[in-house]
Amino acid sequence: MIENGEQILLRAEGREYFAVAGDEKPMHTDLGIVDLKAVPGREWGDTIASHKGVGFTVVRPRAPDLFRHMKRTGAPVMPKDIGAIIAYTGLCPTDVVLDAGTGSGVLAAYMGIIARKVITCEASEQFAANARKNMQKAGLHNVEVRHADILQEMEKLQGEGLVFDVITLDLQDAALAVPGARKLLRTGGFLATYSPFFEQASAVRAAVETEGFQDIFTITVSEHEMEYSKRGTRPSTRVGHTGFITIARKF
Ligand SMILES: C[S@@+](CC[C@H](N)C(=O)[O-])C[C@H]1O[C@@H](n2cnc3c(N)ncnc32)[C@H](O)[C@@H]1O
């Protein structure tokens, strides 16, 4: 049953809208006005009619919905790379995660859906505020967005005696944060970095080796969507490079 205050995704005629069940304000769409107060108490998958009689299917938002609907402030980590980070770090529901930079918070949100707690740091106040709104929209109360430079924040976190199971870094100077990551990781914990360029990935490689991390590997993940057309079927010819992921483990 859908509870009052839960995040919902409404879909009708190829369009979709994020909303909150029980919101006093009705949702205005070009397919009609939807009374959100009528949603609590209904079942997931039920259809609710707008005042024009268009039926909206109500579903629980999932991570790919967040990827499409979160307000972007920059390039997010793509789902194929997020998948690799989750798989190779073994992210799980007991984990406490440190992430930087937050950007729009896409990676942080995917991890927040799985992990117990995510602290994510963003140097730009404006981007941090946007990411906070995105987490609110996603209903992710376990993702704490801090407006902070990760290098300074890492020192503070050490002072607070915090330890993390997984640390993810997606920022230009990720290599500089590697020594701090080593101090904050639990033994057996994983560091995952995402670098769009060879040079950044090489700097990270050198840093994780210097810091004594083990089980180090760097990958790029290729994804080729099939294109179906009258002429034939083939992998998409769009160039697919996103970034290099380096995984390293603390022992
Ligand atoms: C590519 S974006 C991150 C995208 C994010 N991982 C996502 O999936 O939405 C990189 C972000 O790192 C932030 N950043 C750069 N240096 C930083 C630092 N020292 N501490 C915290 N954030 C930093 C930038 O402001 C930028 O928003």
The ligand as a Tripos MOL2 file, in Angstrom:
@<TRIPOS>MOLECULE
LIG
   27    29     1     0     0
SMALL
NO_CHARGES

@<TRIPOS>ATOM
      1 C1         32.0010   14.8840  -12.5770 C.3       1 LIG1
      2 S1         31.2860   15.6460  -11.2220 S.3       1 LIG1
      3 C2         30.7070   14.3090  -10.2330 C.3       1 LIG1
      4 C3         29.4780   13.6330  -10.7780 C.3       1 LIG1
      5 C4         28.8440   12.6730   -9.7880 C.3       1 LIG1
      6 N1         29.7310   11.5860   -9.4460 N.3       1 LIG1
      7 C5         27.5220   12.1430  -10.3040 C.2       1 LIG1
      8 O1         27.4190   10.9190  -10.5890 O.co2     1 LIG1
      9 O2         26.5660   12.9220  -10.4310 O.co2     1 LIG1
     10 C6         32.6890   16.1930  -10.2950 C.3       1 LIG1
     11 C7         32.3010   17.0880   -9.1260 C.3       1 LIG1
     12 O3         33.3960   17.1480   -8.2320 O.3       1 LIG1
     13 C8         33.3710   18.4090   -7.6020 C.3       1 LIG1
     14 N2         34.6930   18.6120   -6.9940 N.ar      1 LIG1
     15 C9         35.8700   18.9110   -7.6190 C.ar      1 LIG1
     16 N3         36.8720   18.9820   -6.7240 N.ar      1 LIG1
     17 C10        36.3330   18.6930   -5.5000 C.ar      1 LIG1
     18 C11        36.8650   18.6010   -4.1710 C.ar      1 LIG1
     19 N4         38.1630   18.8120   -3.9140 N.pl3     1 LIG1
     20 N5         36.0180   18.2810   -3.1570 N.ar      1 LIG1
     21 C12        34.7060   18.0620   -3.4000 C.ar      1 LIG1
     22 N6         34.1450   18.1560   -4.6380 N.ar      1 LIG1
     23 C13        34.9450   18.4580   -5.6680 C.ar      1 LIG1
     24 C14        33.0070   19.3440   -8.7410 C.3       1 LIG1
     25 O4         32.4800   20.5650   -8.2660 O.3       1 LIG1
     26 C15        31.9950   18.5130   -9.5200 C.3       1 LIG1
     27 O5         30.6850   18.8220   -9.1460 O.3       1 LIG1
@<TRIPOS>BOND
     1     1     2 1
     2     2     3 1
     3     2    10 1
     4     3     4 1
     5     4     5 1
     6     5     6 1
     7     5     7 1
     8     7     8 2
     9     7     9 1
    10    10    11 1
    11    11    12 1
    12    11    26 1
    13    12    13 1
    14    13    14 1
    15    13    24 1
    16    14    15 ar
    17    14    23 ar
    18    15    16 ar
    19    16    17 ar
    20    17    18 ar
    21    17    23 ar
    22    18    19 1
    23    18    20 ar
    24    20    21 ar
    25    21    22 ar
    26    22    23 ar
    27    24    25 1
    28    24    26 1
    29    26    27 1
@<TRIPOS>SUBSTRUCTURE
     1 LIG1         1 GROUP 0 **** ****
